[in-house]
Amino acid sequence: MTETPIPTSLQFDNSYAQKLDGFYTPCQGDVAPDPELIALNRPLAAELGLDVTALTDKQLAEIFSGSTAPAGADPLAQAYAGHQFGGFSPQLGDGRALLLGEVFNQAGERRDIALKGSGRTPFSRGGDGKAAIGPVLREYIVAEAMFALGIPTTRALAAVTTGQSVMRENGPLPGAVLTRVAASHLRVGTFQYFAARGETEKVRQLADYAIARHYPHARDSDTPYLALLQSVSQAQAELLAKWLTVGFVHGVMNTDNMTISGETIDYGPCAFMDTYDPRALYSSIDHQGRYAYGQQPVMARWNLARFAETLLPLIDSDESRAIERASTEVNLFAQQYLTAWTGCMRAKLGLQTARPGDGKLADDLMAAMEGQGVDYTLLFRGLSEPSFGRAQEVASLFNDPTTFADWFDRWQRRLKDEASDPVTRSLQMKRVNPIYIPRNHKVEEALQSMEKHNNIAPFERLNKVLSQPFEQQDGCEAYAQPAPEDFGPYRTFCGT
């Protein structure tokens, strides 16, 4: 990173750097030989107070590549640990990321601005600290799609090519840097880093910071650290429910990829499910299916248990009592998740009122889909049509349509308890049942086009379509269709 900062309209207020000394290492990005801005999220830039018209494309590329810091930034690499596929690593940290600093958006919310792929840091552990163009564009596409779907997520602000190649298993690839925006980058693994070292006061300092930043109501509790655990558990329950109801499979739900804020983070080996399958898995490194689609709520609870362990000395000085109180909260996660999931499924099925059997109705639909080759997204979009879901068209998605018939009859009977008319109900359902998701073959098409041919157009087109996932768009029929039969099995990679 060059020494002279570039003046921008960003107003930095870097609380992590100022209040958490010892939780990071100051660091600078590498100077990219020939940075080029290839994607810029202008609406998000405006929300953050960044006037992009006051900067040249060259200046933007220098900032978003990590070559030159914007004035007021305080670049640092955060320290954290984490359980990765069940095994604990006491030191991970930002091996290829830099937190530039924090700004307040137009709504007065504090937001991190961070780079991913800007070069080596003290936490790189032998890695090159770089990112290839494919993983950068994947994260941009999926993060912004998740935002448009109404799911808490980190955001993509910019993507820049660096003008140099990075070496991966399949040879040299164009290097790139992603600029990511988040409510914060606090993770379960951040707490684990200090808890594993027995540094209870640093855990307390971090917990106080997390409460002030994300859950200020917890300060008023008689047990603020237990209230923090409760708040994180509820946020994760709601997040997981939203993930599963759009068919999202994360791929690396390690504790260093579970945020305290309840935002989705790290879109490496992730994908959206086409054919419904609780065992759906797209990660090339998840050999045991630990983070398969149907396993995600289980693993979220496991991660919360690890978070609870870090807070035990703060919850109660009596270890046995602390374990009992923390365990009670962790054990509530299953019900929190079920409540959130059932609420999401009610909306997807057009049920505006709550009935005791609604959860079973939704469960039975999942059971009916299993093994039937049903496209998850098309099914719910088909059910959203006003003529009782265009029964024949939806049934044709099943290998054996008779498995759907009984459920469909029950659903129609349940809809009679609702006051809304079919047209109103259809409009409501279409607001939560997308027609467009990041279909894996379309994502891959966009990545390959840029990686192999330096053609950004398919990426731009896909992002435009996904920005309005619930609205029918003329000429976009191909973006709503499943992958062709010769596509797959699909595997995704973490990019390191």
C-alpha positions as CSV (number, residue, x, y, z in Angstrom):
1,M,0.0,0.0,0.0
2,T,1.4,3.4,-0.9
3,E,2.0,6.0,1.8
4,T,-0.2,8.8,0.4
5,P,-3.9,8.3,1.2
6,I,-6.6,9.2,-1.4
7,P,-9.1,11.8,-0.1
8,T,-12.7,10.6,-0.3
9,S,-16.1,11.6,1.0
10,L,-16.0,8.6,3.4
11,Q,-16.1,9.6,7.1
12,F,-14.2,6.9,9.0
13,D,-14.9,6.2,12.7
14,N,-12.7,3.2,13.4
15,S,-13.9,1.8,16.8
16,Y,-12.4,-1.6,16.4
17,A,-8.9,-0.2,15.9
18,Q,-9.4,2.4,18.7
19,K,-11.1,0.2,21.4
20,L,-9.7,-3.3,20.8
21,D,-5.9,-2.9,20.9
22,G,-4.4,-6.4,20.9
23,F,-7.2,-7.9,18.8
24,Y,-5.5,-7.2,15.5
25,T,-2.3,-6.4,13.7
26,P,-1.9,-3.2,11.7
27,C,-1.3,-4.2,8.1
28,Q,-1.1,-2.8,4.6
29,G,-2.4,-4.2,1.3
30,D,0.0,-5.1,-1.5
31,V,0.4,-2.6,-4.4
32,A,-1.4,-4.1,-7.4
33,P,0.7,-3.7,-10.6
34,D,-2.3,-2.7,-12.8
35,P,-5.6,-2.5,-10.8
36,E,-8.8,-2.1,-12.8
37,L,-12.3,-1.5,-11.5
38,I,-14.6,-4.1,-13.0
39,A,-17.7,-3.9,-10.7
40,L,-19.0,-1.1,-8.5
41,N,-22.1,-1.2,-6.4
42,R,-23.1,2.4,-6.8
43,P,-26.3,2.3,-4.7
44,L,-24.3,0.8,-1.8
45,A,-21.5,3.4,-2.2
46,A,-24.1,6.1,-1.9
47,E,-25.5,4.6,1.2
48,L,-22.0,4.6,2.7
49,G,-21.5,8.3,1.8
50,L,-18.9,7.6,-0.9
51,D,-19.2,10.0,-3.7
52,V,-17.7,8.0,-6.6
53,T,-18.2,10.8,-9.1
54,A,-15.4,12.7,-7.2
55,L,-12.9,10.0,-7.9
56,T,-11.4,8.6,-11.1
57,D,-11.7,5.0,-12.0
58,K,-8.0,4.7,-11.4
59,Q,-8.3,6.1,-7.9
60,L,-11.2,3.8,-7.2
61,A,-9.2,0.8,-8.5
62,E,-6.3,1.8,-6.3
63,I,-8.5,2.0,-3.2
64,F,-10.4,-1.2,-3.8
65,S,-7.3,-3.2,-4.7
66,G,-5.6,-2.2,-1.5
67,S,-2.9,-0.4,-3.3
68,T,-3.7,2.9,-1.6
69,A,-5.8,3.6,1.5
70,P,-8.6,6.1,1.5
71,A,-8.0,9.0,3.8
72,G,-9.1,8.2,7.4
73,A,-8.8,4.4,7.0
74,D,-6.8,2.4,9.6
75,P,-6.1,-0.9,7.8
76,L,-5.7,-4.0,10.1
77,A,-5.9,-7.7,10.0
78,Q,-8.2,-9.2,12.7
79,A,-7.2,-12.0,14.9
80,Y,-9.5,-15.0,15.4
81,A,-9.5,-18.8,15.9
82,G,-12.1,-21.3,14.8
83,H,-13.4,-24.8,14.6
84,Q,-12.9,-25.9,10.9
85,F,-14.9,-29.0,10.1
86,G,-14.9,-29.8,13.8
87,G,-11.2,-29.4,14.4
88,F,-10.0,-26.4,16.4
89,S,-7.4,-24.1,15.1
90,P,-6.2,-21.7,17.8
91,Q,-5.0,-19.1,15.3
92,L,-6.5,-18.3,12.0
93,G,-7.1,-14.6,11.5
94,D,-7.4,-12.5,8.4
95,G,-4.9,-14.2,6.1
96,R,-6.0,-12.4,3.0
97,A,-8.3,-9.7,4.3
98,L,-8.0,-6.2,5.6
99,L,-10.5,-4.2,7.6
100,L,-10.0,-0.7,6.1
101,G,-12.2,0.9,8.8
102,E,-15.8,1.8,9.7
103,V,-18.2,4.3,8.5
104,F,-21.8,5.2,9.3
105,N,-24.3,4.7,6.5
106,Q,-27.2,7.0,5.7
107,A,-29.4,5.2,8.3
108,G,-26.8,5.9,11.0
109,E,-25.7,2.3,11.1
110,R,-22.0,1.4,11.6
111,R,-20.5,-0.6,8.7
112,D,-17.2,-2.2,8.2
113,I,-15.4,-1.8,4.9
114,A,-13.0,-4.6,4.2
115,L,-10.9,-6.0,1.4
116,K,-10.5,-9.6,0.5
117,G,-7.5,-10.8,-1.5
118,S,-5.3,-7.7,-1.0
119,G,-2.2,-9.6,0.0
120,R,-0.4,-11.4,2.8
121,T,-0.9,-10.6,6.5
122,P,0.8,-11.9,9.6
123,F,-2.1,-14.5,9.7
124,S,-1.5,-15.8,6.2
125,R,0.1,-19.1,7.4
126,G,2.0,-19.7,4.2
127,G,-0.8,-18.6,1.9
128,D,-0.4,-15.9,-0.7
129,G,-3.1,-13.6,0.6
130,K,-4.5,-13.2,-2.8
131,A,-7.8,-14.0,-4.5
132,A,-8.7,-15.2,-8.0
133,I,-11.3,-13.5,-10.1
134,G,-13.8,-16.4,-9.9
135,P,-14.2,-16.5,-6.1
136,V,-14.4,-12.7,-6.0
137,L,-17.2,-12.6,-8.5
138,R,-19.0,-15.5,-6.9
139,E,-19.1,-13.7,-3.6
140,Y,-20.2,-10.5,-5.3
141,I,-23.1,-12.3,-7.1
142,V,-24.3,-14.4,-4.1
143,A,-24.0,-11.7,-1.5
144,E,-26.0,-9.2,-3.5
145,A,-28.5,-11.9,-4.4
146,M,-29.0,-12.7,-0.7
147,F,-29.5,-9.0,0.0
148,A,-32.2,-8.8,-2.7
149,L,-33.8,-11.9,-1.2
150,G,-34.1,-10.1,2.1
151,I,-31.5,-12.3,3.9
152,P,-29.0,-10.7,6.4
153,T,-25.7,-10.7,4.6
154,T,-22.4,-9.0,4.1
155,R,-22.5,-6.9,0.9
156,A,-20.3,-6.5,-2.1
157,L,-19.1,-2.9,-2.8
158,A,-16.6,-3.4,-5.5
159,A,-14.5,-5.9,-7.5
160,V,-11.1,-5.0,-8.9
161,T,-8.6,-7.0,-11.0
162,T,-5.0,-6.6,-9.9
163,G,-3.1,-7.1,-13.2
164,Q,-1.3,-10.1,-11.8
165,S,-1.9,-13.8,-11.8
166,V,-2.4,-16.0,-8.7
167,M,-1.4,-19.7,-8.8
168,R,-4.1,-22.3,-7.9
169,E,-4.4,-26.0,-8.4
170,N,-5.7,-25.5,-11.9
171,G,-2.9,-23.2,-12.9
172,P,-2.5,-19.4,-13.0
173,L,-5.7,-17.3,-12.7
174,P,-6.4,-13.6,-12.9
175,G,-6.0,-12.0,-9.5
176,A,-8.7,-9.9,-8.0
177,V,-9.9,-8.1,-4.8
178,L,-13.4,-7.9,-3.4
179,T,-14.5,-5.0,-1.2
180,R,-16.9,-6.3,1.4
181,V,-19.3,-4.3,3.7
182,A,-20.6,-5.8,6.9
183,A,-22.4,-4.8,10.1
184,S,-19.1,-6.1,11.7
185,H,-16.6,-8.9,11.2
186,L,-17.0,-10.2,14.8
187,R,-17.2,-14.0,14.7
188,V,-17.6,-16.8,17.1
189,G,-13.9,-17.5,16.3
190,T,-13.0,-14.0,17.5
191,F,-14.2,-15.0,21.0
192,Q,-12.5,-18.4,20.7
193,Y,-9.1,-16.8,20.0
194,F,-8.9,-15.2,23.4
195,A,-10.9,-17.8,25.3
196,A,-8.4,-20.5,24.2
197,R,-5.6,-18.4,25.6
198,G,-7.4,-18.0,29.0
199,E,-7.6,-14.3,28.5
200,T,-10.9,-13.8,30.2
201,E,-10.7,-10.0,30.4
202,K,-10.1,-9.7,26.7
203,V,-13.2,-11.9,26.1
204,R,-15.1,-9.5,28.4
205,Q,-13.8,-6.5,26.5
206,L,-14.9,-8.1,23.2
207,A,-18.3,-9.1,24.6
208,D,-18.8,-5.5,25.8
209,Y,-17.9,-4.2,22.4
210,A,-20.2,-6.7,20.7
211,I,-23.1,-5.7,23.0
212,A,-22.5,-2.0,22.4
213,R,-22.3,-2.5,18.7
214,H,-25.0,-5.0,18.0
215,Y,-27.2,-5.7,21.0
216,P,-27.3,-2.6,23.3
217,H,-30.5,-3.8,25.0
218,A,-28.3,-6.5,26.6
219,R,-26.5,-3.9,28.7
220,D,-29.7,-3.4,30.7
221,S,-30.0,-7.1,31.6
222,D,-29.0,-8.4,35.0
223,T,-27.0,-10.9,33.1
224,P,-25.7,-9.0,30.0
225,Y,-23.4,-11.8,28.7
226,L,-26.2,-14.4,28.9
227,A,-28.4,-11.8,27.1
228,L,-25.7,-11.6,24.4
229,L,-25.8,-15.3,24.0
230,Q,-29.6,-15.2,23.7
231,S,-29.5,-12.4,21.1
232,V,-26.9,-14.2,19.0
233,S,-28.9,-17.4,19.2
234,Q,-32.1,-15.7,18.0
235,A,-30.3,-13.9,15.2
236,Q,-28.8,-17.1,14.0
237,A,-32.1,-19.0,14.2
238,E,-33.8,-16.4,12.0
239,L,-30.8,-16.4,9.6
240,L,-30.8,-20.2,9.2
241,A,-34.6,-20.3,8.6
242,K,-34.2,-17.8,5.8
243,W,-31.3,-19.7,4.3
244,L,-33.2,-23.0,4.2
245,T,-36.4,-21.5,2.8
246,V,-34.6,-20.3,-0.3
247,G,-32.5,-23.4,-0.7
248,F,-29.1,-21.9,0.3
249,V,-26.2,-24.2,1.2
250,H,-23.3,-22.4,2.9
251,G,-20.5,-25.0,2.6
252,V,-18.2,-23.7,5.3
253,M,-20.2,-23.1,8.5
254,N,-17.0,-23.1,10.6
255,T,-17.1,-21.0,13.8
256,D,-14.8,-18.4,12.1
257,N,-17.6,-18.0,9.5
258,M,-20.4,-17.5,12.0
259,T,-21.0,-13.8,12.7
260,I,-22.1,-12.3,16.0
261,S,-24.4,-9.9,14.1
262,G,-26.4,-12.7,12.4
263,E,-25.2,-11.8,8.9
264,T,-24.2,-14.4,6.3
265,I,-20.4,-14.2,5.7
266,D,-18.0,-16.0,3.4
267,Y,-19.4,-17.1,0.1
268,G,-16.7,-19.6,-0.9
269,P,-17.9,-23.1,-1.5
270,C,-21.6,-22.2,-1.4
271,A,-24.5,-22.7,-3.8
272,F,-28.3,-22.7,-4.1
273,M,-30.0,-26.0,-4.4
274,D,-31.8,-26.9,-7.6
275,T,-33.4,-30.3,-6.9
276,Y,-34.6,-30.6,-3.4
277,D,-32.4,-32.9,-1.3
278,P,-31.6,-32.6,2.4
279,R,-28.2,-34.1,1.6
280,A,-27.4,-31.4,-1.0
281,L,-23.8,-30.5,-0.8
282,Y,-21.6,-28.4,-3.1
283,S,-18.3,-27.9,-1.2
284,S,-15.3,-29.6,-2.6
285,I,-13.7,-29.8,0.9
286,D,-16.7,-31.0,2.9
287,H,-16.0,-34.7,2.4
288,Q,-18.3,-35.9,5.3
289,G,-21.3,-33.8,4.5
290,R,-21.0,-31.9,7.7
291,Y,-22.6,-28.7,6.3
292,A,-25.1,-30.3,3.9
293,Y,-28.4,-28.5,3.4
294,G,-30.3,-30.4,6.1
295,Q,-27.5,-30.3,8.5
296,Q,-27.2,-26.5,8.7
297,P,-29.5,-25.9,11.7
298,V,-27.7,-28.7,13.6
299,M,-24.3,-27.2,12.9
300,A,-25.5,-23.7,13.8
301,R,-26.5,-25.0,17.2
302,W,-23.1,-26.7,17.5
303,N,-21.4,-23.4,16.7
304,L,-23.5,-21.6,19.3
305,A,-22.4,-24.1,21.9
306,R,-18.8,-23.2,21.1
307,F,-19.7,-19.5,21.5
308,A,-21.4,-20.2,24.8
309,E,-18.2,-21.9,26.1
310,T,-16.2,-18.7,25.5
311,L,-18.7,-16.7,27.7
312,L,-18.9,-19.1,30.6
313,P,-16.5,-17.2,32.9
314,L,-18.6,-14.0,32.2
315,I,-22.0,-15.6,32.7
316,D,-21.3,-16.9,36.3
317,S,-18.2,-17.2,38.5
318,D,-19.5,-20.7,39.4
319,E,-18.5,-22.9,36.5
320,S,-21.3,-25.4,37.1
321,R,-23.9,-22.8,37.3
322,A,-22.5,-21.0,34.2
323,I,-22.7,-24.2,32.2
324,E,-26.2,-24.9,33.3
325,R,-27.4,-21.4,32.3
326,A,-25.6,-21.4,29.0
327,S,-26.8,-24.9,28.1
328,T,-30.4,-23.8,28.7
329,E,-30.0,-21.0,26.2
330,V,-28.2,-23.2,23.6
331,N,-30.9,-25.9,24.0
332,L,-33.5,-23.3,23.2
333,F,-32.0,-22.8,19.7
334,A,-33.9,-25.7,18.2
335,Q,-37.3,-24.1,19.1
336,Q,-36.1,-20.7,18.1
337,Y,-35.2,-22.1,14.7
338,L,-38.4,-24.1,14.3
339,T,-40.5,-21.1,15.1
340,A,-38.6,-18.9,12.6
341,W,-38.7,-21.6,9.9
342,T,-42.4,-22.3,10.4
343,G,-43.1,-18.5,10.1
344,C,-41.1,-18.4,6.9
345,M,-42.9,-21.4,5.5
346,R,-46.3,-20.0,6.4
347,A,-45.5,-17.0,4.2
348,K,-44.3,-19.2,1.4
349,L,-47.5,-21.2,1.5
350,G,-49.8,-18.2,1.7
351,L,-50.8,-18.7,5.3
352,Q,-51.3,-15.4,7.0
353,T,-52.8,-16.9,10.2
354,A,-51.2,-19.4,12.5
355,R,-52.6,-22.9,13.0
356,P,-51.1,-25.7,15.1
357,G,-50.7,-28.0,12.1
358,D,-48.8,-25.6,9.9
359,G,-45.4,-26.9,10.7
360,K,-46.4,-30.4,9.9
361,L,-47.9,-29.3,6.6
362,A,-44.6,-27.7,5.6
363,D,-42.6,-30.7,6.8
364,D,-44.8,-33.1,4.8
365,L,-44.2,-31.0,1.7
366,M,-40.5,-31.4,2.2
367,A,-41.0,-35.2,2.7
368,A,-43.1,-35.4,-0.5
369,M,-40.3,-33.6,-2.5
370,E,-37.5,-35.8,-1.3
371,G,-36.2,-38.2,-3.9
372,Q,-38.7,-36.8,-6.5
373,G,-36.3,-34.6,-8.5
374,V,-38.3,-31.5,-7.7
375,D,-36.8,-28.1,-8.4
376,Y,-37.2,-26.3,-5.1
377,T,-37.6,-22.8,-6.4
378,L,-39.9,-23.7,-9.2
379,L,-42.2,-25.6,-6.9
380,F,-42.8,-22.7,-4.5
381,R,-43.1,-20.2,-7.4
382,G,-45.7,-22.5,-9.0
383,L,-47.7,-22.7,-5.8
384,S,-47.7,-18.9,-5.8
385,E,-50.0,-18.7,-8.9
386,P,-53.6,-17.7,-8.0
387,S,-55.4,-20.7,-9.6
388,F,-54.6,-22.9,-6.6
389,G,-51.0,-23.2,-7.6
390,R,-51.6,-24.5,-11.1
391,A,-51.8,-28.0,-9.7
392,Q,-50.9,-30.0,-12.8
393,E,-47.9,-27.9,-13.6
394,V,-46.5,-28.2,-10.1
395,A,-47.3,-31.9,-9.9
396,S,-45.3,-32.4,-13.2
397,L,-42.2,-31.4,-11.3
398,F,-42.4,-34.7,-9.4
399,N,-41.2,-38.0,-10.8
400,D,-44.3,-39.5,-9.3
401,P,-47.0,-36.9,-9.1
402,T,-49.2,-39.0,-6.9
403,T,-46.8,-38.3,-4.0
404,F,-47.8,-34.6,-4.3
405,A,-51.6,-35.1,-4.7
406,D,-52.5,-35.8,-1.0
407,W,-50.4,-32.9,0.3
408,F,-51.9,-30.6,-2.3
409,D,-55.5,-31.5,-1.2
410,R,-54.5,-30.8,2.5
411,W,-53.0,-27.5,1.5
412,Q,-56.2,-26.4,-0.3
413,R,-58.3,-27.3,2.7
414,R,-56.0,-25.3,5.0
415,L,-56.2,-22.3,2.6
416,K,-60.0,-22.2,3.2
417,D,-59.2,-21.0,6.8
418,E,-57.6,-17.9,5.3
419,A,-59.6,-14.7,4.6
420,S,-57.5,-13.6,1.6
421,D,-58.7,-14.2,-1.9
422,P,-56.6,-16.2,-4.4
423,V,-55.3,-13.1,-6.3
424,T,-54.2,-11.3,-3.1
425,R,-52.7,-14.4,-1.7
426,S,-50.7,-15.0,-4.9
427,L,-49.3,-11.5,-4.7
428,Q,-48.2,-12.0,-1.1
429,M,-46.6,-15.4,-1.9
430,K,-44.7,-14.0,-4.8
431,R,-43.1,-11.5,-2.5
432,V,-41.4,-14.3,-0.7
433,N,-41.0,-17.0,-3.3
434,P,-38.4,-15.9,-5.8
435,I,-38.5,-16.7,-9.5
436,Y,-34.7,-16.0,-9.8
437,I,-32.0,-17.3,-7.6
438,P,-28.2,-17.6,-8.4
439,R,-28.6,-20.8,-10.5
440,N,-25.3,-22.6,-10.3
441,H,-24.9,-23.0,-14.1
442,K,-25.6,-19.3,-14.6
443,V,-23.1,-18.3,-11.9
444,E,-20.5,-20.6,-13.4
445,E,-21.2,-19.2,-16.9
446,A,-20.6,-15.6,-15.6
447,L,-17.4,-16.7,-13.8
448,Q,-15.9,-18.6,-16.7
449,S,-16.7,-15.8,-19.1
450,M,-14.6,-13.4,-17.1
451,E,-11.9,-15.9,-16.1
452,K,-11.3,-17.2,-19.5
453,H,-12.4,-14.5,-21.9
454,N,-12.2,-11.3,-19.8
455,N,-15.9,-10.7,-20.6
456,I,-17.8,-9.1,-17.8
457,A,-21.2,-8.9,-19.6
458,P,-22.7,-12.2,-18.3
459,F,-21.8,-11.2,-14.7
460,E,-23.4,-7.8,-15.1
461,R,-26.5,-9.3,-16.7
462,L,-26.9,-11.9,-14.0
463,N,-26.5,-9.3,-11.2
464,K,-29.2,-7.2,-12.8
465,V,-31.6,-10.1,-13.0
466,L,-30.9,-11.2,-9.4
467,S,-31.4,-7.7,-8.1
468,Q,-35.2,-8.2,-8.6
469,P,-35.7,-11.9,-7.7
470,F,-39.4,-11.7,-7.1
471,E,-40.4,-9.9,-10.3
472,Q,-41.0,-11.5,-13.6
473,Q,-38.6,-9.9,-16.1
474,D,-39.0,-10.0,-19.8
475,G,-36.5,-12.0,-21.8
476,C,-35.1,-13.6,-18.6
477,E,-36.7,-17.0,-18.8
478,A,-33.3,-18.8,-19.0
479,Y,-32.4,-17.4,-15.5
480,A,-35.4,-19.2,-14.0
481,Q,-34.7,-22.6,-15.3
482,P,-32.7,-25.5,-13.7
483,A,-29.3,-26.5,-15.0
484,P,-29.2,-28.6,-18.2
485,E,-28.8,-32.3,-17.6
486,D,-25.2,-32.4,-18.6
487,F,-24.3,-29.8,-15.9
488,G,-22.9,-31.3,-12.7
489,P,-22.3,-32.8,-10.3
490,Y,-21.5,-29.2,-9.1
491,R,-18.6,-28.5,-6.8
492,T,-17.4,-25.2,-5.5
493,F,-14.1,-24.2,-4.0
494,C,-12.9,-21.8,-1.3
495,G,-10.6,-19.9,-3.6
496,T,-7.4,-20.2,-1.5
